[in-house]
Amino acid sequence: MTTATTAPKTVMQRLLDGVEKVGNMVPHPVIIFLILIGIVIVLSAVLGAFGAAVSFERINPDTHEIETASTEIRSLLNVEGIRFLYASLIPNFMSFTAVGLMIAAMIGAGVAEESGLVTALIRKLVIVSPRWALTYILAFVGILASIAADAGYLVLIPLAGVAYLAVGRHPLAGLALGFAAVAGAFTVNMLIKPLDAVLVEFTNDAARLVDPARSIGLASNVWFSIASVIFLTFIIAFITDRMISPRLGEYKPEASADASVPDQGAVLSEQESRGLRFALYGLMGLLVVFLLLTLPSGAPLRNPETGELIGNSPFMNGLIALIMLMFLVTGWTYGIGAGTLRTLSEVIAAIEKSIKNMGGTIFLFFVLSQFVSYFTYTNIGTVMALSLSGALQAANIGALPLLIGFIVVVAIIDLLLTGAIAKWAIFAPVFVPLLMKLGVEPEAVLAAYRVGDSPMNAITPLNAYFALVVGFAQKYDKSAGVGTIVSLMLPYVVLMFVLWTALFAVWKALGLPWGL
């Protein structure tokens, strides 16, 4: 990592430097996950031999009925396990949705980047925004990016790095800012997103175990979510400006992989301005098309049964397609206006270039998909989650301490099981009824789950996009590794978790409404 400051380092900076040094001594991420695969295989065989198992109640994702289930550790070294190892190699990779999302997003992003649209937009943002506001704008937009599911990882994070580079700040600080915003606050938003519909439905199924007439709506956490977005925006910006940027110091372009930094002029050229106008026209045309596909009653992208647009609808389920088309259309129209990308052949060449550059990442995702599949098959994570939740449930403590303990348990489990829906399917029928009997409304339990499920996303290697962020970092610092990202994200994870939990506790203590 490049630093150029002569000021004495604080204790925290020295600690994070130590974390980075140790972390970067670990092997390549592919080797790490191969080692983890070996550990999972051996551990599953040992635990399976001892018959490790646990019984629990869960919500059936298909029928939404409460059912009693028993989960035992499944060995990967018995006959069935070996068959699974052999037969699932390709299905594991093909079902790893991060690959498809990444490729789809990069089809559009590659055109936007190659045409010069990304650079022009960032420079325009820098020109019109006060320097002090850039960090807050990027943090705010990063948190809201969860409306587009995982697309925020692929779009906002690299853009944050470019934006910081454009104003002469260390691009790794921008990447860290973007990663913290997109991953660390993933479950809250100012808008209703598809994830909310699933979490609310599971919450209602669990609440009806206590009160058959009890239910909450899609906006049941909207006030807390809006407050959380604003609160986390300031926290992320504060950490970036006061802790991350001072530690990184001045950026040295020679440390980057290509030892070059794009020239950033003070004003846009005439060609760039014309390109941005053309991009605006292209965006307006695309939006008109999508308005026709979404607004009328019975429109193709509405839910065919309920007619809803936000929530469980073709529009929200396929939002990555809109993201891809927005970048593709605006990138090409910008290229036509600016004279950088005129023909269809040039557009195809830009797409091929962006896909070609993802070769290493695709291979990493292949190995990662095997690990995730094997870990899920063995049920090791599920047994650990249920054991922790059972211990917390048995604790004879009050409602608020129990809620805070619940947040801590969810955060710990999130290091191993990153899927928000899968964990809530297990936790909801346990903690929603338990806390309702203690006088806690189900809205509060769901809000607590949102707090616990988010910050750890920015530090767990099981996050499908963690390795991708390492790749983004290596573009600006060829020596960057896993330790670099961990040391950058630790302050965000710790402070976001502690302060967000404190916000939740104050909100609960004051009896503020969670939503509509």
ABEGO torsion letter per residue (X at the ends): XBBABABBBBAAAAAAAAAAAAAAABBBAAAAAAAAAAAAAAAAAAAAAAGBBBBBBBBBAAAGBBBBBBBBBBBAABAAAAAAAAAAAAAAAAABAAAAAAAAAAAAAAAAAAAGAAAAAAAAAAAABBAAAAAAAAAAAAAAAAAAEAAAAAAAAAAAAAAAAAAGBBAAAAAAAAAAAAAAAAABBABBBAAAAAAAAAAAAAAAAABAABBBBAAAAAAAAAAAAAAAAAAAAAAAAAAAAAAAEBBBAAABAAGBBBBBBABBBAAAAAAAAAAAAAAAAAAAAAAAAAABBGBAABBAAAGBABEBBAAAAAAAAAAAAAAAAAAAAAAAAAGABABAAAAAAAAAAAAAAAAAAAAAAAAAAAAAAAAAAAGAAAAAAAAAAAAAAABBBBAAAAAAAAAAAAAAAAAABABAAAAAAAAAAAAAAAAAAAGBBAAAAAAAAAAAAAAAAAABAABAAAAAAAAAAAAABAABBAAAAAAAAAAAAAAAAAAAAAAAAAAAAAGBBABX
